[in-house]
């Protein structure tokens, strides 16, 4: 800005210097003449300052001043030449004199005098440059506005930075208008005022626009506040705006809605869905849409609302604007209507009777508007082919499926005439044969006006066929009655013969019971009588073998060994027979006592120890703890263990292995496994080995001898104790018999078990 008017001011300074020289020369002349001439030249010089190219000074009438005027014209000529040379580069004032038409540019000197005036300023103020140049800039301001901004212009800092103000300017015709001015200049050296530039823009249109905008905003504000629908703006999941209607809907004060989180006004059931929608809308992923959700109303049930939204820019950031409509009543009505329609549809679809409704169309032609599933299935039609079909198509479709379509035609014509028509046992031949009872009538409004026709169809095929079947059944029953009467006579004779047969069977049963009792007694007596001499034979045989009665030859020792073995077998068989006899007679009683389990095992192993040694079998016992005590009949459980170990030895291989393992089983019981490495049991015999007298190999040349009652006795003894036995076996690899025994309540071992040198080796 310091060089804005450098060219014109320098020329004006030159002209002023020349004027000073002229004034000094004219000082020699008369004061009066000099004064008049100087005043005239001063006026001319002012014109030169306004525009240096205005022309030469007019010829001077005073002879004394003519040389001075000629000198000044020479100087002016030289100045114009220099100006012409400078026109090749336009000066700033010449540029400002043009300028944009909508912006007023005014050049000022240090005295606030107008020295340039753009065409935009002419258009804005109505002043012509020739009229405003050399006038004080205050002429452009409305009354009081120049005085208001003048203090700011006196501050050097503001002048350096420039000022911008909204003021009222004044046109040439005296009318004021609002304008935005910017004023900047060069304060010059030592604080002296330099040239300045004032730019002004008319704000009248903007003020009018602002006023219209304010009026529009006020109208929209009143509209938003008075509208019955809730309106909101959401930004960052918080309410940036909410109108009164939304506050009333939520039962809250409007002031309490400001900056409230969205999560506070949405019911928990829809919260996640609504938040996701708002986030997507704010991100621009879903710019607009509509959802139905529940809003949390204060002091009442949730409000069912329809929310419509769209994305906007609000205060420079993305936001969501939307409306909220309370649809609770409408939703309840729609649900009630839907529920009623659903019940009606369910009723129509579930009824066994076919229902068809025809209503007039806009042209007056009857068309099918409803057909339930029963009607469609009965006539083999689809809903697509029948719904909205005209009456002519209905007649055609029915005619294709009825054996006598003319009867159906008569039914429809009677109904169209306003009569209630009935048709019984119309035969349908496709898609399946059926007999149908039809009823047709007029559907009327509450006022009695006809609305259409309704046809009901009931499948009576089953009823007709049932009636025919009943008639056939009646004939069959008549014939059957005669047959039954004859059969009753035969039955009476058979009952008489059966009574006689029953009497004979009772006699035979009594004889069988007597024989069975005799058999049991005989078996017990014989077993008892045989047991005593066999014990004596065994004792003397053992004494002979131990050479207590004299020496023996090897042949005698072998013979006596064979005899002793057979004696043991006989004693075992007799003991089993005695046990079997007692159990059959029900004479078995238990003598229960608490016995350490290891004692029972040791006693049983003593009984079969000799057999174990003879077959070189390894016997191993495994106890979960030596403190296992069972509540049992010591003798009978000993017999159980002895029989199981005897079988394990009998069916084992030479040099085999027997393992007896005891552990705690189900609550109140222990489980005992007796495993061998013998021949095993075939799968088909596993369920039979506990039956009396059953043997896997029952042929005369069988390898293993025995009576087949040992395992049966074991099962019966265990049952008396409330226990069980099971077996698992694989042919060629051995068998595992598992039994359960009742635990004693007191698990204190009454006597300590003697230490065993080797638990895992064979007993000697």
C-alpha positions, 0 to 999 in steps of 0.5 A: 500500500506504501507505493499505491499512489507513488506516481501521481503523488510525485508528479503532484509534488513536482507541480507543487514545486513549480508553483512555488518557483512561480510564486517566488518570481511573481513576488516582484510584481504587484501584490494585487496582481500577483494574488489574483494570478496565484489564485487562478494558478492554484485552481489550475494546479488543483486540476492538474493534481486531479489529473496531470494529463488535463492539458496546458495552462491557458495563456496568461493575460498578465505580461509579467507572468507569461514567461512563468506560464510558458515555463510551467507548460514546458514542465507539464509537457515533459510530465505528460511525456513521462506519463505516456511512457508510464502507460505501458505498465498500468498504474494501480489507480488505473486498475482500481478505476476499473475493478469488479462491478460488485466491489467498491474500491476507493483510494484515499490519501493521508487526509482521508481525501478520495483520490481514486474511485472504481466503477464498482464504487460508482455503481454502489454509491451513485457518485461519479468520480469527478464529483467525489474526487478530492472530497473527504471520505466521510461523504460516503458514510451515513451519519455517525458511522464515520465517527464510530470507526475513526478511533480505530483508524487512529491506531497504527497497529490496526492500520498496518493490519487493516480493519474490517467493519460492517457500517452503513454507507450513503448513496449520492441520493442520501439513502443509506445501505449496509456494507462491509468495508475493509480499510488498509494503508501504509502509516508511513514514516514517523507515524505520518498517514500514507495512502490507503485503500477502502473496499466496500461490498453491499450487504443489502442482499445478504441482509435480506437473505439473512432476514428471509433465512431467519424468517424461514428458520422461525417458520420451520422451528414453529413447524417442528415444535408444533408437529405431532410427530417426534423429531430428533437429531442424533450425533455420536449416539447422543440426542443433539436435538429433540422437539416437544412431541418427542419429549411428550412421547417419552414422558420427559421434560424437553430440557432433560432430552438435550445431549441425552444418550440414545441408549436411555430412550430405547428399550433394551430389547431393541437397543443393539439393533437401533444403535447399529442402525444409527452408527451405519447412518452416521457413517453413510453406509445406510443414508436413509431408512425406516425401522420399528422399535420400542422406546422406553417411556418414563413411568409407563410401558414401552412405546412402539414407534416407527422411526424414519431417518436420513443422514445429514451434515450438522455443525460440520459433522455427520449426524442423523435426523429423523422422525418418530411416530407413535404406532402403539395403537395402530400396532395393537389394532394391526395385531388384533386384526392380524390375530382375528384374520389368523383365527379366521384363516386357521378356522377356514383351513382346519375345518373339514368342510370345503368353503368357496366364496364368490364376489362380484368384481368391478365389472359385476362378474362373479369371481372366486375370492376364497377357497379353503384347503378342504375345497381345493383338495376335494376337487383337486384344484390349486389356489393359483388356478382357482382364486380370482377365477370367474364363474365360467371357469369354476363351472368348467373346472367343476364339470371336468371333475363331476360325473353329473356337472349339470347338477352343480350348474343347477345348484349355482343357478339357484343360489344366484337367484337368491335361494338356498340350494342343497345337493346330496351325494354329488359324485366326483371322479377326479382326482379321486372318487368321492361323494359330496354334499353341497350347500349354496346360498347368498352372502348378505351385508348387515343391511341385507344387500347381496355381497356374493355366493358361498358354497360349502362342500362336505365329503360324505364318501366315508359316511356313505361307504360306512353305511353300506359297510354297516349293511354288509356287516349286519348281513354278516352278523346275522350269518355269524350269529347262527355260526356262534350259536352252533359254536356255543354248543360245541364250546359247552361240550369242549368245556365239559371235556376240559373240566374232566381233563383238568381233574385228571391233570390235578391228580397227575400234578399231585402224584408228580409233587409226591414223586418230586418230594420223594426224589428230593428226600432220596437224593438228600438221604443217599447223598448223606449216606454216601458222604460218610463212607467216602470220608472214611475211604478218603482218610484211610487212602491218605494214610496209606499214601502217607505210608502210615500203614506200611510201605507201598510200591510205585504201582500201588501209590499210583493206583491209590492216587487215582482212587483218592482223586475220584474220592474227592470228586465224589465228595464234591459231587455229593456236597453239591447235590446236598446243597442243591437238594436243600435249596430245592426244598427251601431249607437253606438258611443263612448264618450271617457274620462279618468276615475278613475277605482274605480269610474266605479266599485263603480257606478256598485256596486251601481246598483247591491247593492240591489241584493247583499244584498238580497242574502247575498253575500260578495263583495270584490274589490282588486286594484293593486293601486287606481291610475288606470285610464282608457280611455273609454266611461264611460256609456258603460264600466259601463254597462259592469261592471254592466252586469258582476256583475249582472251575478255574483249575478244571478248565485251565491249561497246564502251567496256566494262571488264575488271578483273584482280584477284589475291589470296592464296587457299587455302594455297599458291595465289593466286586471280586474277579476270578480270571483264568487262562483256560479254554474259555466259553463259547458266546452261545453258552454264556447265558446257559452255564448258570442253568442246572445240569447244563454242560458246554460239552454234554457228549459221552466222550466229553473231556471235563467231568462234572454234574453241571450244578456247581455254577447253579449253586453259586448263583443261588447262594449269591442271590440269597445274599442279594448279590449277583454273578456275571461272566466274560469269556473269549474262547482259547484265552480264558474266562473272567467270573465277576461276583458281588458281595455285601460289605460289612458296616464295620470295616474293622478287621477283627484279626490281623492277616498273617504276612505272606511271603510271596503273594504272586507265586503258587501256593505250596 
